[in-house]
């Protein structure tokens, strides 16, 4: 939905959104759309798909990012953490925390490219990652490189809470605001907004 919304907002300026993902995972589990979104909308023509298999594909894309004639308004990397195989990263960096090292180096490259693009036009970076159970053990890595983190958690009754957590400059968490969603017939349905509260 982030990619669609960015493409919709930039349609008057001709901006595009780049969606980086693994083709097999996307085809086996396509994303849900919000109710009322027409799957045949011209807005989807403004979303460019970039298929990669591992972190090397992401690094190659961002290493050549400065060569774009026109930068995208947003780059979305779907299931970011899944591009980093634990064992391969440990062997490559000869370190038990090789996966974290690989992720940090890739995030630094992504961040550098987006900062460069922002000198010309607004460009944002969004990552998605999936974790089952409690919070991610890699959350500390993401907090260092990503200013705003959204979390989605099931509430036990078939609905999901989408929370926006903003990292404050002092290093603590700021206020959160949550939206409650459910899934019906392959569509996301907004049930309501939960007021801000201190984290």
N, C-alpha and C positions, 0 to 999 in steps of 0.2 A: 504494500500500500504506500510506503514511503516513496518508492520509485514512481508510482503512478501520480501521487500528489505533487512531487517535484516536477515531473513532466507536464502536468496540467498547469502549474503555476508559471512555468517558463515557456508555454506554448506561444505566447505573443512575441517573445524575444528569439525564438528559434533554438532554444537550449535543448540539449538531450541529456538523458540519464544513462549511465553505463551500469549494467547489472552483471556482476562477476559471480559465477557459480560453477558447480560441477554438473555437467549435463545429465549424467545418470541419476544423481540424487534429485535434481529438479523434475525429471520425467517420472520418477517413482513416487514423488511426493510434491505435487504442484501446490503453489501457495493459494490460500483462501482470499477471495475478494470480498469487499464490503457490499452489502445489498445496495442495489441501484447503480452499480458500475456495469456498463455495457461492455462485454468481452470483445465486441467488434469496434470499439471506440478508436478513433484516429490517434488518440493520445498514446496508445501502445506503440505506435510507429516511432515515437520519440524516445523509446527505451531500447537501447542497444544491448544485446546479449553478448557477453564475453565468456566463453567456456574455458576453464582451466582445470587441471587435474591435481595440482599440488601448489605448494608455496612458491616454487620456481616460476610458475605461470603468473602469479600475482606480481612477483618481483620484476619479471620481464615487462609486464604491462606498465608498471609505475616507473621503471627505469627509462622508458621511452615516452613518458607522459608529457614532457616538455616539448615534444615534437608535434603535438596536436596543433592544427590550424586554429581550432576553436575548442576551448576546454569544456567539458560537460558541466552542468550545473550541480550534479551529484554523482558520486560513485558508490554503489551499494555492493558489499561483499557478503554473500550469503554463506552461512555456516563457516565463518572464518577459521575457527579452531580445527575443523575437520580437515583442512588442507595441510596440517602439520602432523605427520606420523611420528609418534613418540620414539619408536626404535630408530627410524632413519635419522631423526634429528639428533638423538643421543650419539649415534655413530659418527655423524657428520661433524659435530662440535666436540666429540670426545668428552662429553660432560653429561652427568645424569639429569641435568636440567636443560638439555639441548633444545627441547621443544620450546621452553620459555625464551631462550636466547634467539631462536629462529623467529618466533613471533615478535619479539621486541625489535629485531632488525627489520623485519618486514613492515611493522607499524611505523618505524622511523622513516622508512622510504616512502610509505603512503602519505604520512604527515608532511614530509618535505615537498612532495609533489603537489599536494592540495594547497599548501602555503604559497607555492610558486603560481599556481593557477589563480589564487585569490588576488594576486597582483593585477590580473587582467579582468577577471569577472568573478562573482561569487561562485564558489564550488564547495560542496560539503561531502564528507565521507561518512558512511554509515556501515557498521558491521553488524551482522547477526551471528549469534552463537547459541547452541542448544546444550543445556545441562539438565540432567534429571536428578531430582533430589534437592539437596540444599544448594546454597550459592556456589558459584564457580570457584574452583581453587585458583583459577587464573584471573579472578576479578581484580586483583592488585595490579596485574599487567594492564588490563583495560583501563583502570582508573588513572593510570599514569599518562595514557595516550589519548583517551577519549573524554571529552568534557561532559557529555550527557550520556547516561546509560539508562536504557529502558529494560525493565524486567517483566516477564510474563509468568504468572503463577496461577495454577488451578486453585479454585476456592473450595473444592470438594463437592460442589453441587452442580457441576457441569459447566460452570462459567469460568472465565479467566479474568485476572486483574492485570492490566497493563499499567505499570508505574514508571514515571519519569523521575530519575534521580539525578540531580545536578550536583556535580562536585564543586564545592566552594573553593575560593582561592586559598583559604586557610587550611585546606586539606580535609576538612570534615564534610559530611554530607549536608546538603541543604534541604529545602522543602521538597516534598513529593506530592504529586497529583496523580490520581489513578482513574482509569477508565475500565468499566466492567463490560466484557464482551461474552457472547456465546456463539456457538457455531450451529447453524441451521441450514440444511440442504446445501452444503459446500460454500456457504456465505458467512461472513462475520456480521454479527448483529450487535450494535451498541446498545447496552442496557442502561447505562447511566455513567455520570462522572462523580467521583468521590472527591470531596474538597481537599485542599492542601493540608498537609500536616508536617510537623517537624520530624525528621528522620533520626 
